[in-house]
Amino acid sequence: MVSQIKLDDIVVDVVLKDIKNVHLSVYPPTGRVRVSAPRRMSMETIRVFAISRLGWIRRQQKKLRDQDRESPREYVDRESHYVWGRRYLLKVVEENAAPRVQTKHGTLLLRVRPGADRETREAVVAAWYRQILKAAVAPLIEAWEPRLQVTVAGFFVRQMKTKWGSCNPTARTIRLNTELAKKPQECLEYVVVHEMVHLLESTHNARFLTEMDRFMPTWRDTRDMLNRLPARHERWGY
């Protein structure tokens, strides 16, 4: 069950769960706010927590609302799609063969069976993005493990709503947003390193920033570039 609290002009959805800690999220595209909290926590305590993060909430909302967004994709001929930061024009080829995607001379060739609808075409392209992202991530982790002196137990790629990546320091795993396959490859390397540094320091404190500066001195420039690039058009709620 979802309850709500209001902080000035901001409505915060509150969900009580069987969890230990409070989690605050701001969701694209409009900046909806959600707090997930332990069942034992009172609404007044949750309100005080949300008030303490009000400045951060407003900054995240402004960032989301100011960010350019892609128009919805229909997966038809001559539609623009991006691969590693480069623009490609889609070419749909219908044939009685296994679906596949390939890039060729500025064209993204999408081969599907005759009559494939938009959802099927989208699923084929999404699977291809996951495939090329996985292939690019593995060597990055291998290269950075000895530099950072950490070991990544595993990584996952998935569509993520609010983050480019996340890290589970206990399991020593990282998750990466499939949208990174559309961005310049230096953006992917930045996110991979960012999440791997969380194996040294789980929070974004002074030590974390020091380690990022030491291992990737230009990380702020890359982060800013990534956050300026158009974000995916979303149809979801949460």
C-alpha positions as CSV (number, residue, x, y, z in Angstrom):
1,M,0.0,0.0,0.0
2,V,1.3,3.5,-1.0
3,S,0.8,6.4,1.4
4,Q,1.7,10.0,0.7
5,I,3.2,13.0,2.5
6,K,3.4,16.5,1.2
7,L,6.4,18.8,1.5
8,D,5.5,22.2,0.2
9,D,4.9,21.6,-3.5
10,I,6.4,18.1,-3.5
11,V,4.3,14.9,-3.0
12,V,6.3,11.9,-1.7
13,D,5.0,8.4,-2.2
14,V,5.8,6.2,0.9
15,V,5.9,2.4,0.7
16,L,6.5,0.4,3.9
17,K,8.4,-2.8,3.3
18,D,10.3,-5.6,5.1
19,I,13.6,-3.8,4.8
20,K,16.2,-2.4,7.2
21,N,17.0,1.0,5.8
22,V,15.2,3.9,4.2
23,H,15.6,4.4,0.4
24,L,14.8,7.6,-1.4
25,S,14.4,7.7,-5.2
26,V,13.5,10.4,-7.7
27,Y,12.1,8.9,-10.9
28,P,12.2,10.2,-14.5
29,P,10.8,11.8,-16.5
30,T,8.9,14.2,-14.2
31,G,10.8,13.7,-10.9
32,R,8.2,11.7,-8.9
33,V,9.6,11.0,-5.4
34,R,9.3,7.7,-3.5
35,V,10.5,6.7,-0.1
36,S,10.8,3.0,0.8
37,A,11.0,2.5,4.5
38,P,10.9,-0.2,7.2
39,R,7.4,-1.1,8.4
40,R,8.3,-0.2,11.9
41,M,9.1,3.4,10.9
42,S,6.5,6.1,11.7
43,M,5.2,8.5,9.1
44,E,6.5,11.4,11.2
45,T,10.0,9.9,11.2
46,I,9.8,9.4,7.4
47,R,8.6,13.0,7.0
48,V,11.6,14.3,9.0
49,F,13.9,12.2,6.8
50,A,12.4,13.5,3.6
51,I,12.6,17.1,4.8
52,S,16.3,16.6,5.5
53,R,16.8,15.6,1.9
54,L,14.6,18.3,0.4
55,G,17.4,20.1,-1.2
56,W,18.7,17.0,-2.9
57,I,15.2,16.1,-4.1
58,R,14.8,19.5,-5.7
59,R,18.2,19.2,-7.4
60,Q,17.4,15.8,-8.8
61,Q,14.0,16.9,-10.0
62,K,15.5,19.9,-11.8
63,K,18.2,17.7,-13.4
64,L,15.6,15.3,-14.7
65,R,13.2,18.0,-16.0
66,D,16.0,19.9,-17.7
67,Q,17.5,16.8,-19.4
68,D,16.7,16.3,-23.1
69,R,14.7,13.1,-23.8
70,E,14.5,10.9,-26.9
71,S,11.2,10.8,-28.7
72,P,9.5,7.4,-28.5
73,R,11.0,4.9,-30.9
74,E,8.7,3.1,-33.5
75,Y,11.4,0.9,-35.0
76,V,10.7,1.9,-38.6
77,D,13.1,2.7,-41.5
78,R,15.3,5.8,-41.2
79,E,14.6,6.3,-37.5
80,S,17.7,7.5,-35.5
81,H,19.3,5.1,-33.0
82,Y,22.6,5.5,-31.2
83,V,25.4,2.9,-30.6
84,W,28.4,4.0,-28.5
85,G,27.5,7.6,-29.0
86,R,27.3,7.4,-32.8
87,R,24.0,8.0,-34.7
88,Y,22.7,5.3,-37.0
89,L,19.7,5.2,-39.3
90,L,17.5,2.1,-38.8
91,K,16.9,-0.2,-41.8
92,V,14.3,-3.0,-41.2
93,V,14.7,-6.1,-43.3
94,E,12.0,-8.8,-43.1
95,E,13.2,-12.3,-43.8
96,N,12.5,-15.9,-42.7
97,A,15.5,-16.2,-40.5
98,A,16.5,-15.7,-36.9
99,P,16.2,-12.1,-35.9
100,R,19.5,-10.2,-35.5
101,V,21.0,-6.7,-35.5
102,Q,24.2,-5.4,-37.1
103,T,25.8,-2.0,-37.8
104,K,27.0,-1.2,-41.3
105,H,28.1,2.1,-42.8
106,G,26.0,4.3,-40.6
107,T,23.0,1.9,-40.8
108,L,21.6,-0.2,-38.0
109,L,20.2,-3.3,-39.8
110,L,17.4,-4.9,-38.0
111,R,16.5,-8.3,-39.4
112,V,13.2,-9.7,-38.3
113,R,10.6,-12.2,-39.5
114,P,7.9,-10.9,-41.8
115,G,5.1,-9.1,-39.9
116,A,7.0,-8.5,-36.7
117,D,5.3,-5.8,-34.7
118,R,6.9,-2.8,-33.0
119,E,7.2,-4.7,-29.6
120,T,9.0,-7.6,-31.3
121,R,11.4,-5.2,-33.1
122,E,12.0,-3.3,-29.9
123,A,12.8,-6.6,-28.0
124,V,15.3,-7.7,-30.7
125,V,17.1,-4.4,-30.5
126,A,17.1,-4.4,-26.7
127,A,18.6,-7.9,-26.6
128,W,21.3,-6.8,-29.0
129,Y,22.1,-3.7,-26.8
130,R,22.5,-6.0,-23.8
131,Q,24.7,-8.3,-25.8
132,I,27.2,-5.6,-26.9
133,L,27.2,-4.0,-23.5
134,K,28.1,-7.3,-21.8
135,A,30.9,-7.8,-24.3
136,A,32.3,-4.4,-23.6
137,V,32.0,-4.5,-19.8
138,A,34.0,-7.8,-19.2
139,P,37.4,-6.5,-20.5
140,L,36.9,-3.2,-18.6
141,I,36.4,-5.0,-15.3
142,E,39.4,-7.2,-16.1
143,A,41.6,-4.2,-16.8
144,W,40.5,-2.2,-13.7
145,E,40.6,-5.0,-11.1
146,P,44.4,-5.0,-10.7
147,R,44.5,-1.2,-10.7
148,L,42.0,-0.8,-8.0
149,Q,43.0,-4.0,-6.3
150,V,39.5,-5.3,-6.1
151,T,37.6,-8.3,-7.4
152,V,34.2,-8.2,-9.0
153,A,32.3,-11.4,-8.3
154,G,29.9,-10.7,-11.2
155,F,28.1,-8.1,-13.2
156,F,24.6,-7.7,-14.6
157,V,23.2,-5.5,-17.3
158,R,19.5,-4.4,-17.2
159,Q,17.2,-1.6,-17.9
160,M,17.4,0.8,-15.0
161,K,15.0,3.6,-14.3
162,T,17.0,6.1,-12.2
163,K,20.7,5.1,-12.3
164,W,23.5,4.4,-14.8
165,G,24.8,1.7,-12.4
166,S,24.8,0.3,-8.9
167,C,27.0,-1.8,-6.7
168,N,26.4,-4.4,-4.0
169,P,29.6,-4.3,-1.9
170,T,28.6,-7.3,0.1
171,A,28.0,-9.6,-2.9
172,R,30.8,-7.7,-4.8
173,T,28.6,-7.4,-7.8
174,I,27.7,-4.4,-10.1
175,R,24.7,-3.6,-12.2
176,L,24.8,-1.5,-15.3
177,N,22.1,0.3,-17.3
178,T,21.7,-1.1,-20.8
179,E,21.3,2.5,-22.0
180,L,25.1,2.8,-21.7
181,A,25.4,0.9,-25.0
182,K,24.0,4.0,-26.6
183,K,26.5,6.4,-25.0
184,P,30.2,7.1,-25.8
185,Q,32.4,4.3,-24.5
186,E,34.3,6.6,-22.2
187,C,31.0,7.0,-20.4
188,L,30.7,3.3,-19.9
189,E,34.3,3.1,-18.5
190,Y,33.5,5.9,-16.1
191,V,30.4,4.2,-14.7
192,V,32.2,0.8,-14.4
193,V,35.1,2.5,-12.5
194,H,32.6,4.4,-10.3
195,E,30.8,1.2,-9.3
196,M,34.1,-0.7,-8.8
197,V,35.4,2.1,-6.5
198,H,32.3,1.4,-4.3
199,L,34.0,-1.9,-3.5
200,L,36.6,0.3,-1.7
201,E,34.1,2.8,-0.3
202,S,30.4,2.1,-0.3
203,T,29.2,5.7,0.1
204,H,29.9,8.9,-1.8
205,N,32.0,10.4,0.9
206,A,35.4,12.2,0.8
207,R,37.3,9.0,0.5
208,F,35.3,7.9,-2.5
209,L,35.9,11.2,-4.2
210,T,39.6,11.0,-3.4
211,E,39.8,7.5,-4.9
212,M,37.9,8.6,-8.1
213,D,40.3,11.6,-8.5
214,R,43.3,9.3,-8.0
215,F,42.3,6.6,-10.5
216,M,40.3,8.7,-13.1
217,P,41.2,12.4,-12.8
218,T,38.8,13.5,-15.6
219,W,35.8,11.6,-14.2
220,R,33.8,14.7,-13.5
221,D,34.0,15.8,-17.1
222,T,32.8,12.4,-18.3
223,R,30.0,12.3,-15.7
224,D,28.8,15.7,-16.9
225,M,28.9,14.7,-20.5
226,L,26.9,11.6,-19.8
227,N,24.3,13.5,-17.8
228,R,23.9,16.0,-20.6
229,L,23.2,13.4,-23.3
230,P,19.5,12.8,-24.1
231,A,17.9,10.2,-21.8
232,R,15.6,7.4,-22.9
233,H,11.9,8.1,-23.4
234,E,10.0,6.2,-20.7
235,R,6.5,4.8,-20.6
236,W,6.6,3.3,-17.1
237,G,5.2,4.2,-13.8
238,Y,6.7,2.5,-10.7
